[in-house]
Amino acid sequence: MLVRSNSNSSASRDPQQLISQSVQHLIEQLKNGKSEALTSYLCAMARFHKYSFGNVLLIASQRPDATRVDTS
């Protein structure tokens, strides 16, 4: 699974740091032959295909069950 943070700590964390940690976690799991993180990320990409790599990682790490993002 992607690195998940609870809602309290995610607000105080730097988005770039969260993205970096999520990417590092994905790389480590792929090196270990596990595909759960990649599968989770690809599912998020399918739901949010118009968003950037970093934004999809942020969405997936903060709310893995998200189906839409309110931009207002």
C-alpha distances in whole Angstrom, upper triangle without the diagonal:
4,6,8,12,14,17,20,18,17,20,22,19,20,18,19,17,14,14,15,12,10,11,12,9,8,12,11,9,11,14,13,13,10,9,5,4,8,8,6,8,11,11,12,14,16,16,17,19,22,20,19,16,16,17,14,11,13,13,10,9,12,12,9,12,15,17,20,20,24,25,29
4,6,10,13,15,18,16,14,17,19,16,17,15,15,14,11,10,12,9,6,9,10,7,7,11,11,10,12,15,14,15,12,11,8,5,8,9,7,7,11,11,10,13,15,16,16,17,20,17,16,13,13,13,11,8,10,11,7,6,10,11,9,12,14,16,18,18,22,23,26
4,7,10,13,15,13,11,15,16,13,14,13,13,12,8,9,10,7,5,9,9,7,9,12,12,11,14,16,16,17,14,14,11,9,12,13,11,11,14,15,13,16,18,18,18,20,22,19,18,15,13,14,13,9,10,11,9,6,9,11,10,14,15,18,20,19,22,23,26
4,7,9,12,10,9,13,14,12,14,13,14,13,9,11,13,10,8,12,13,11,12,15,15,15,17,20,19,20,17,16,13,11,14,15,12,12,16,15,13,16,19,18,18,20,22,19,19,16,14,14,13,10,9,10,8,5,6,8,8,11,13,17,18,17,20,21,24
4,6,8,7,6,10,11,10,12,12,14,12,9,12,13,11,10,14,15,13,15,18,18,18,21,23,22,24,21,20,17,15,18,19,15,15,19,18,16,19,22,20,20,22,23,20,20,18,16,15,15,12,10,11,10,7,6,9,10,13,14,18,19,18,20,21,23
4,6,6,6,9,11,11,14,14,17,15,12,15,17,15,14,18,19,17,19,22,21,21,24,26,25,27,24,23,20,18,21,21,17,18,21,20,18,21,23,21,21,24,25,22,22,21,18,17,17,15,12,13,12,9,7,9,11,13,14,18,19,18,19,21,23
4,6,5,7,9,10,13,13,17,15,13,16,18,16,16,19,21,19,21,24,24,24,27,29,29,30,26,25,22,20,23,23,19,19,22,21,18,21,23,21,20,24,24,21,22,21,18,16,17,15,12,12,13,10,7,9,12,14,14,17,17,16,17,18,19
4,6,6,7,10,13,14,17,16,14,17,19,17,18,21,22,21,23,26,26,26,29,31,30,32,29,28,25,23,25,26,22,22,26,25,22,25,27,25,24,27,27,24,24,23,20,19,20,18,15,15,16,13,10,13,16,17,17,21,21,19,19,20,21
4,6,6,6,10,12,14,12,11,14,16,14,15,18,19,18,20,23,23,23,26,28,28,29,27,26,24,21,24,25,21,21,25,24,21,24,27,25,24,26,27,23,23,22,18,18,19,16,13,15,15,12,10,13,16,18,18,22,22,20,21,21,23
4,5,5,8,8,12,10,8,11,14,12,13,16,17,16,18,21,22,22,24,26,27,28,25,25,22,19,21,22,19,18,22,21,18,20,23,21,20,23,23,19,19,18,15,14,15,13,10,11,12,9,7,11,13,16,16,19,19,17,18,18,20
4,6,8,9,12,12,11,14,16,15,16,19,20,20,22,24,25,26,28,30,30,32,29,28,25,22,24,25,22,21,24,24,20,22,25,23,21,24,23,20,20,19,16,15,16,15,11,13,15,12,9,12,16,18,17,20,19,16,17,17,18
4,7,9,12,11,11,14,15,15,16,19,20,20,22,24,25,26,28,30,30,32,30,29,27,24,26,27,24,23,26,26,23,25,28,26,24,27,26,22,22,21,17,17,19,17,13,15,17,14,12,16,19,21,20,24,23,20,20,20,21
4,6,9,7,7,10,12,11,13,16,16,17,19,21,21,23,25,26,27,29,27,26,24,21,23,25,22,20,24,24,21,22,26,24,22,25,24,21,19,18,14,15,16,14,11,14,15,12,11,15,17,20,20,23,22,20,21,20,22
4,5,5,6,9,10,11,12,14,15,17,19,20,21,23,25,26,27,29,27,26,25,21,23,25,22,20,23,24,21,22,25,24,21,23,23,19,17,16,12,13,15,13,11,14,15,13,13,16,18,21,20,23,22,19,20,19,21
4,5,5,6,9,10,10,12,14,15,16,18,20,21,23,24,26,27,25,24,22,19,20,22,19,17,20,21,17,18,21,20,18,19,19,15,13,12,9,9,12,10,7,11,12,11,11,14,16,19,18,20,19,16,18,17,19
4,5,5,6,9,10,10,12,14,15,16,18,20,21,22,24,26,24,23,22,19,19,22,20,17,20,21,18,18,22,22,19,20,19,16,13,12,8,10,13,10,9,13,14,12,13,17,18,21,20,23,22,19,21,19,22
4,5,5,6,9,10,10,12,14,15,16,18,20,21,23,24,23,22,21,18,19,22,19,17,21,22,19,20,24,23,21,22,22,18,16,14,11,13,14,11,10,14,15,12,13,17,18,21,21,24,23,21,23,22,24
4,5,5,6,9,10,11,12,14,15,17,18,20,21,23,21,20,18,15,16,19,16,14,18,19,16,17,21,20,18,20,20,16,15,12,9,11,12,8,7,11,11,8,10,13,14,18,17,20,20,18,20,20,23
4,5,5,6,9,10,11,12,14,15,17,18,20,21,19,18,17,14,14,17,15,12,15,17,14,14,18,18,16,17,17,14,12,9,6,8,9,6,6,10,10,9,11,14,14,18,17,20,19,18,20,20,23
4,5,5,6,9,10,11,12,14,15,16,18,20,19,18,18,14,15,18,17,14,17,19,17,17,21,21,19,20,21,17,14,11,9,12,13,9,10,14,13,12,14,17,17,21,21,23,23,21,24,23,26
4,5,5,6,9,10,10,12,14,15,17,18,17,17,16,12,14,17,15,14,17,19,17,18,21,22,20,21,22,19,17,14,11,14,14,10,11,14,13,10,13,16,16,19,20,23,23,22,25,24,27
4,5,5,6,9,10,11,12,14,15,17,15,14,13,9,11,13,12,10,13,15,13,14,18,18,17,18,19,16,14,11,10,12,11,7,8,11,10,8,11,13,13,16,17,20,20,19,22,23,26
4,5,5,6,9,10,11,12,14,15,14,13,13,10,10,13,12,10,13,15,14,14,18,19,17,18,19,16,14,10,9,12,11,8,11,13,12,11,14,16,15,19,19,21,22,21,24,24,28
4,5,5,6,9,10,11,12,14,14,14,14,11,12,15,15,13,16,18,17,18,21,22,21,21,23,20,17,14,13,16,15,12,14,16,15,13,16,19,18,21,22,24,25,25,28,27,31
4,5,5,6,9,10,11,12,11,11,11,8,10,13,12,11,15,17,16,17,20,21,20,21,23,20,18,15,14,16,15,11,13,16,13,11,15,17,15,19,20,23,24,24,27,27,31
4,5,5,6,9,10,11,9,9,9,6,7,10,10,9,11,14,14,14,17,19,18,19,21,19,17,13,13,15,13,10,13,15,12,12,15,17,15,18,19,21,23,23,26,27,30
4,5,5,6,9,10,10,10,12,9,9,13,13,12,14,17,17,17,20,22,21,21,23,21,18,15,15,18,16,13,16,18,16,15,19,21,19,22,23,25,26,26,30,30,33
4,5,5,6,9,9,10,11,10,11,14,15,14,16,19,19,20,22,24,24,24,26,24,22,18,18,20,19,16,18,20,17,16,20,21,19,23,24,27,28,28,32,32,35
4,5,5,6,5,7,8,7,8,11,12,12,14,16,17,18,20,22,22,23,25,23,22,18,18,20,18,15,18,19,16,15,19,20,18,21,23,25,27,27,31,31,35
4,5,5,5,6,9,8,8,11,12,12,13,16,17,17,20,22,22,22,25,23,21,17,18,21,18,16,19,21,18,17,21,22,19,22,24,25,27,28,32,32,36
4,5,8,10,12,11,11,14,16,16,17,20,21,21,23,26,26,25,28,26,24,20,21,24,22,19,22,24,21,20,24,25,23,26,27,29,31,31,35,35,39
4,6,9,11,11,12,14,16,17,18,20,22,22,24,26,27,27,30,28,26,22,23,25,23,20,23,24,21,20,24,25,22,25,27,29,31,32,36,36,40
4,7,10,11,11,12,15,16,16,18,20,21,22,25,26,25,28,27,26,22,23,25,23,20,23,24,21,21,25,25,22,24,27,28,30,31,35,36,40
4,6,7,8,10,11,13,14,16,17,18,20,22,23,23,27,25,24,20,21,23,20,18,21,21,18,18,21,22,18,21,23,25,27,29,32,33,37
4,6,5,6,8,10,10,12,14,15,16,18,20,20,23,22,21,18,19,21,17,16,19,19,16,16,20,20,16,18,20,22,24,26,29,31,34
4,5,5,6,9,10,11,12,14,15,17,18,19,22,21,21,18,19,19,16,14,17,17,13,14,17,16,13,15,18,19,22,23,27,29,32
4,5,5,6,9,10,11,12,14,16,16,17,20,18,18,14,15,16,13,11,14,14,10,11,14,14,11,14,16,18,20,21,25,26,29
4,5,5,6,9,10,10,12,14,15,15,18,17,16,13,14,16,12,11,15,15,12,13,16,16,13,16,17,18,20,21,25,26,30
4,5,5,6,9,10,11,13,14,15,18,17,17,15,16,17,13,13,16,15,12,13,17,16,12,14,15,16,19,20,24,26,29
4,6,5,6,9,10,11,12,14,17,16,16,13,14,14,11,10,13,12,8,10,13,12,8,10,12,13,16,17,21,23,26
4,5,5,6,9,10,10,11,14,13,12,10,11,11,8,7,11,10,7,9,12,12,9,12,12,13,15,16,20,21,25
4,5,5,6,9,10,10,13,13,13,11,13,13,10,10,13,12,10,13,16,15,12,13,14,14,16,17,21,22,26
4,5,5,7,9,10,13,13,14,13,15,14,10,11,14,12,9,12,15,13,10,10,11,11,13,15,19,21,24
4,5,5,6,8,11,10,11,10,12,10,7,8,10,8,6,10,12,10,8,9,8,9,10,12,16,17,21
4,5,5,5,8,8,9,8,11,10,6,9,11,10,9,12,14,13,11,12,11,11,12,13,17,17,21
4,6,5,9,10,12,12,14,13,10,12,15,12,11,15,17,15,13,13,12,10,12,14,17,18,22
4,6,9,9,12,12,14,12,9,12,13,10,10,14,15,12,11,10,9,7,8,10,14,15,19
4,6,6,9,10,11,9,7,10,11,9,10,13,14,13,12,12,10,8,8,9,12,13,17
4,6,8,9,12,10,8,12,14,12,13,16,17,16,15,15,13,12,11,12,15,15,19
4,7,10,12,10,9,13,14,13,14,17,18,17,17,17,15,13,12,11,14,13,17
4,7,8,6,6,10,11,10,12,14,15,15,15,16,13,13,11,10,13,12,16
4,5,5,6,9,10,11,12,14,15,16,16,18,16,16,14,13,16,14,18
4,6,5,6,9,10,11,12,14,15,15,17,16,16,16,15,18,17,21
4,5,5,6,9,10,11,12,14,14,17,15,17,16,14,17,16,19
4,5,5,6,8,10,11,12,13,15,13,14,12,11,13,12,16
4,5,5,6,8,10,10,10,12,10,12,11,11,14,14,18
4,5,5,6,8,10,9,13,12,14,14,13,16,16,20
4,6,5,6,8,9,12,11,14,13,11,14,14,17
4,6,5,6,7,9,7,10,9,8,11,12,16
4,6,5,4,8,7,10,11,11,15,16,19
4,6,6,10,10,13,14,14,16,18,20
4,6,9,9,12,13,12,14,15,18
4,5,5,9,10,10,13,15,17
4,6,9,11,12,15,17,20
4,6,9,11,14,17,20
4,6,7,11,13,16
4,7,10,13,16
4,7,9,12
4,6,9
4,6
4
